[in-house]
Each structure stands twice: as structure tokens, then as C-alpha cells.
């Protein structure tokens, strides 16, 4: 899906400039956007993720609710009929959960819409008599008789090189290429840099002809920042669930500390998962990117920073991590972010993935690394938080 952009608001004031110390108060949606009515109090990143939930639920993009979106004639603040309906629906969902489920989030946009603008109201015989779709719940229930979470994580640590070798890694510097969803950006230059214990930066530099500049995700040990193409805000600092996810990714870059960054561990039923296709473009297919593969996996779920729900999928055969699936919360549903890892190779005695597929509600990056170095100097400036640059 194209960018998951604003549905119920518009850009107003600019973002505050970046500061050298962690800000005491997060910037809220109503401070940045005009005409926010039912989603006040959300941080900017949580507000944008909420827009993504709406887009995913209804198979919409921004132009479905904002006239002339994608052009310089868009008026994000205007109350179009669909924006008005969106507010009503958000309030309805919140009231259903409040009045029927004690405030627990049991009903969301996805509950009824499921990637349709109008929910299905009649059962279909094809679904009734077809192969059942067994989609696991977000929250994993403890299941007796399965391997313990600790044993699965210990197997992963050993498969990755062992605790002693992993503990000796203090930095990672990797370079390669990145291809966006549908071949967006072509083979853009990609770099991933990380410093122990919790600094990480992913920088994708698009070809000059695209006019897209750089895509940036960075966590400096305290603060986070993101800039992605087609994002209505440009670049902005993270404060909510995305900040928790950025911190977890930075810590997971050093897998030896996996048992320290997750709590409340539990084992789920084993599953079979498949790679997410790296691109749907014919150009990418002709370049012979890795085909889709399936993996039998052990499932471990735990709690990350500030209650972040994280599910990890470990290859039953190799013990290595195939997938990370984490969720941040919004008033109308959980926001999934998925990171797939494959093509593990030996780097100075430890196993690191040379293919990383980063998938979120606003797009997809398929990163193909060709060089990874460990324990090399990395300039502290690599993890600087840029000044926010919202689009007009």
C-alpha cells in the first residue's frame, strides 16, 4: 500500500527543533496538525500509525479521504465526507470497547472491514466450505509440553556464535542495497550501523533522479527519529510505540543480550512462516532476488521496552531468528511491524543476516547486504537525531 497518511487531520505548526537532551514532553498530534478532534493526546508517531490502521482496514490511501492528496492542491484540514465518517467510526469503536469489554481493545477497524471499504455482512459459501484460514492471535498463550523459552533462546545464542563471541561484539557496520515495495527506488544504497548496547541507524540513499533524498531510521540510545519517502510529515522524532520499537531493534542488533531485553517470556505453538516477497516488480525478478521460502519455526513471545509486545520466530533446523513481529498500540488497533532475517553468514565467528526485509503499514524495504564488519570505529554522528523537516 502507498503511504499511510493522514485521514482526520492536516499539518499545522512545524515540529519543534531537535534538542541535545531527551525532551521532557512528547509533541502531540494536535500541536502539529490542524483540525484534530477525536485523536487528541496521541504522540505524532502514534497518530501516524493510527492513520496506517485506517488505511489497512479499509484498503484506502490518503487520497480516499483527503481531496487532491498527492498534489500541491491538497487541503488536509478540510472536512471531507469520509473524514467526518472516520471520526464517527473511531468514536463508535471506542464506545463499543468501553461499554462492552471494560475498555479492553477487543474491536478495531480491522475486526469488521478487513481491507474493504464496506464490511462483508453475508457469509460466503466458498469461505464456509473452503480451507480454513488459521491466523494466530496476537497474544501467545502458554502451551504445556513445548520447549521452554529459555531453551529456544539459548539455542539461538549458540547458533549465532555462542555467548562469549557475541559478548565481544561492540559495533556492526554493514553496507548493501535496498529495494522498496514494487521496486520503489531501484537498488538504493543502504547502510546499517550499530553500537553496543543500543544505538542503531539504518540509512537508505535513493538515486538522485528520484528526488527522494534519504530514508532514515535511527535510535541514539535515548531518542529515535524516522524519515521515509512519501510521508506527509517528512522526518520527525519518535515518542510512542515506534520509539519502543526502535529501541528494541537497536538492542536486538546485538543478539547476545536477547534474554535481557525481553521479559515475561512464553512459548507459542510451532508455526510455518514464509518469506515476504522482496519486490513485486519484474525488474527485481529479473535480477534473481531470493525466491520465497517457508520455514518451520519455534515461537517465543515476550515484553520489550515499556510493554512492547514482541513475537520472535526461530528456525527449528538452524536455531537462528527468522522473524521479529512487534506491535505498538493505537486507539483503534495494534500496529504490526515485521522484520524478516535470512541469508545468515559467518562474520568473524558469529552468524549475521545478509538479507533483512523491513515491513510496516507505510511500506516495505528489502535490504540486501554485501559487506558486514564488526568491532570497527563508527562515528557518533552516525546516530545524531536530525532536525525534523515536516513537509508543507
N, C-alpha and C positions, 0 to 999 in steps of 0.2 A: 504494500500500500504506500502511496506517496506520503508526504509529511503529515503527521497527526497534528493538525494545527488548531487554532482557537475556534471554539464553537459558540461560546456565550460571552465573549468579551473582545476588547481591542487594545492595542498598545496606546498607552497614555504617556506617563512620565518615563524618562530614561532610567536605566538601572544605576544605582549608586556606584561610584568607582571602587575598584578593589582596594583593600586595606592590607597593611602588613600583618596585623593581628587578626585572629578569628573574630568576626563580628558578633556582638552580643545578641542582636536581634535579627532574625532572618527577614529578608524582604518578602512581603506578602503580595499575592496576586492583585489585590485592589490598589496597591501602591504603584503597580507597573501598568495595569490595564484599565481602560475605561469601561464603565457600564457592567461591572461585576455585581451580581445581585444574590445569587444563591450559593456561590462557592467562595465566599469571603473567608479569610483566615487561613487559606492554604498558602504554603510557600510556592514560589514561582515554578520550581521544578515539579512539585506535586500537582499544581494546576495544569501544567502542560501534559503530564501523564494522564490526568483526568480527561483531557481532550482526546488523548490517544484511545482511552477506553471507549469513548463515544464513537470515534471513527471505526474502531474494530467491531463494536457491537452492531453498527448499522451499515457497514461497508461503505462509509462516507469518506470524503476528504473535505478540506476546508471550504471548497467552493460550493458544496452542497448546502451549507448554512450561511455562508458569507458571500454575498453577490460580488462578482468580479475578483474573487480571491485568486491570487496568482498573477495579478496585473497591478499596475500602479494606480488603478482607479478604485481599489477595494476600500471600503469603509468598515473596519472591523467593529466599530461601536454600533452600527446600525442594527436595529431590531428587526431582522427578517422574520417571516412567519415560522420558519423552522427553528430559529434561535428561541423564539418565545415558547414553542412546544418543548424544546430541550430543557428549558428551565422548569416547565411543568412536570416533565417526566422525572427529572432529578429529584424534585420535591416529593413526587409520588413514591419513588424508590426509597427515599429516606423515611417517609412516613410508614411504609409497609414494614420495614425493618424495625422501626421504633415501636409500632403498635402491635406487631405480631411476633417478634422474635427478641424482645427485650433489648433492642438496639444492636444486636449482632447482625453482621452483614451477610444475610442469607440470600437476599435477592439483589441482583445487579442488572445493568443494561443487558449483559450477555445472557442472563437467565432466560429472557424471552426472545430477544432479537437474533442472536447467534449469526451475525454477519448478514442480516437482512434489514431493510428499512422498515418492513412491516412483519411482525412476528407471525409464524405459522399458527393457525388456530384449529386445523383439522389434521388428524393423524393420517399418514400416508401408508398404503399397504406395502409399498416397496420397503419402507423402513421397518414396518411391523414384521414382515416375513424375511427380511434380509439378514445379513450377517450383523450381529450386534456390535455397536461401537463402544468398546470398553475404555473409557477415559478415566484415569485415576484421579482421585480427589487431590486438591492442592496440599492438604494437610495429611501427612502419612501417619497411619495408626500403627502402634506397636503390634507386631505379629509374633506369637510364640513360635519357637522352633527354627528361627532364622539365625544366621551368623550375627554376632554382636557388632554394633557399630565400630567399636574399638578394633576388632579383628579385621574388619574391612579397611579401616584407615591405616592400620599397621601394615597390611598387605600393600596398600598404595605407597606408603613411605618407603618400604623395602624395594618395591618395583621401580621407584623413582631414583633409586641410588643408595638408599639407606640413610638413617638419621644423621650419622656422622658427616657424610659427604654433603647432605642437604644443609646442615648447620653451618658449613663452611662457605656457603654462597652468600655474598654480601651485595652483589649487583648483577643485573642482567641487561644487556644491550642487544637488541635484535633489529634487523632490517629486512625488508622484503617489499611485497606489493599488496595492494588491496583493490578488490573489485566490489562495487556496491550492487544492490538488488537490480536485476535486469541489465547488468553490465554497466551501471552508472559509474562514470568517472574513468572507465577503462582500467588499465593497470597503473594505479596511482602509487606513488612511493609511500611506504609505511615504515614506521619506527615504533618499537615498544621499548621503553626504558623503565627500569625498576631499581630501587634501592631498599635494602632491608632496614626496618621491618615492614614499612607501609607507605612507600612512595612509588607512584606509578604514573607513567604518561604514555598515551597512545596518540601518535600524530600521523595523519594521512595527508599528504600533499598532492592535490589534484593538478593535472596538467594545466598550464597557463591558459590554454584555449577554452577551458571550461568556465573560467571566471569564478571558480568556487573557492579558491584560496586553500585553506587548511581545515581539516576536521580534527578536533582536539578533545581528548578526554584526559583529565589529569587529577590526581589526588596527591597533595603535598605533605601528607601526614596529619593534617588538621582540616584543610579546606578542599573542596572539589569544584571543578569547572567543566563545562561542556560547550562545544560548538560543533554543530552538524549542519550540512547543507540543507537548504530549503526550510530551516527552522525560522519561524516567524520572529523569534527574539534575537537571532544571531547567536552570540555567545553569552552565557550567563553563569553565575555562581550557583552551586548546589547547596541545598539546606535540608531537604526532606529525605524521602526514601531513596532517591538517586544518590545522595551523599553517602548513605549507609552502604549502598551497592558499590560505589566507587572505593570506599574504604575496604570492603571485603575483597574486591578484586585485587587491590594493591597488596593485601596481606596474603592472598592465595597465590600470588606470583612467586612466593617462597613456600613451597608445599610442605617443608619440614615443620611449619607451625600450624598445620591444619587442625590438630587436636586442641590447640589453644584458642583458635578464633571461632570455634563453634561450641555451643553448649546445648543441653537438652537433646542429646543425640538419640535417634531411634532408627531402626532398620525397617524398610518397607518391603513389600513383595517384590521379588525379582521381575524385571521387565525386559522387553526387547525394544530398543530405540534405533532410529535411522538417522543418518546424516541429513542435515538440511541442505538442499542443493545450493551450491555456491553461487550460481547465477542462472537465470533463465534465458540469457542471450545466446544466440547462435555463435557469436564471436567467441564467447567463453568456451562453448562446447568444442569448437574447432581447435582451441588451444589445449584441449585434452586435460582439463582440470579433473581432479579425482572424482570417480563415479560415486553414486550414493551407495553406502554400505549400511548393514544392520549389525547391531551388537547386542549380545545378551549381557545384562548388567545387574549388579547389586546396587540397591538404592539406600542411601543414608540421608536423613533429613535432620537439620539442626537449626539453632537460632544464632544468627550473626549479630552485628552491631545494632544496638537499640531495638532488638526484637525482630530484625530482618529474617524472614522465612527463606531458608536455603535448602534446596534438594540437590544432591550430588549423585551422579551415576557412574559407577566404576566397572570397567570391563571385567567380566568374570574370568576371562582367559589370562589377560595380562596384569590385571590389578590396577591399571592406570585409569586416570579420570577421563571419561568421555564427554561428560556434560555437566554444566552448572546451570541450574534454573533457580532464579531468585525472584521474590515478589515484594513489591512495595505497595502500600495501601493508599487508596483514594476513597472519597465518599461514595463512589458508585462502583467499586470493584477493585480487585487486586490487579496490579500491573506486572506482567511477566517479562523478565529479561533472561535471555538464554545465551550461553556461551558454550560452543562445541569445540572440543580439542581432539586433534588427530595427528597422524604422521609424527609420532614420537621418535626422536633420535638421540643418540648419546652425545652429550656436550660436557666434556671434561669429567666424565664419570657419572653424570646424572642424566635422566631422561626428561627432555622438554619437548612440547608440541611445536611442530613447524607449520601447522595449519590451525587457525583459530577463526571460527565463524561467530560473529557477534550479531545477535538478532534482538531487536526491540520493536516497539509498536510504531516507531517512526522510520524504520528501515533495516538494512542488513549490510554488514561488512564481511567479506570473505578475505581474510588475511593469509597470505602465503609467504612465509619467512624463508629466506635463503641463507641467512647467517645469524648465529646467536653466539655472543661472547658472555662469559661470566667473570665476575671479580675484576672488572675494568673500571677506570675512573669515569664518572658521569657528572657533568656539571650540574650544580644545584639549580641553576637557572632553567634546566630542562623541566623542573616541576613548578615553576612560577605560575601563579594564577593570573592570567591576562586580565586586563581591564575589560569589563563587559562592553559589548558592542551591539546593542539591540538594533534591529532594522527599523527604519521609519514607518 
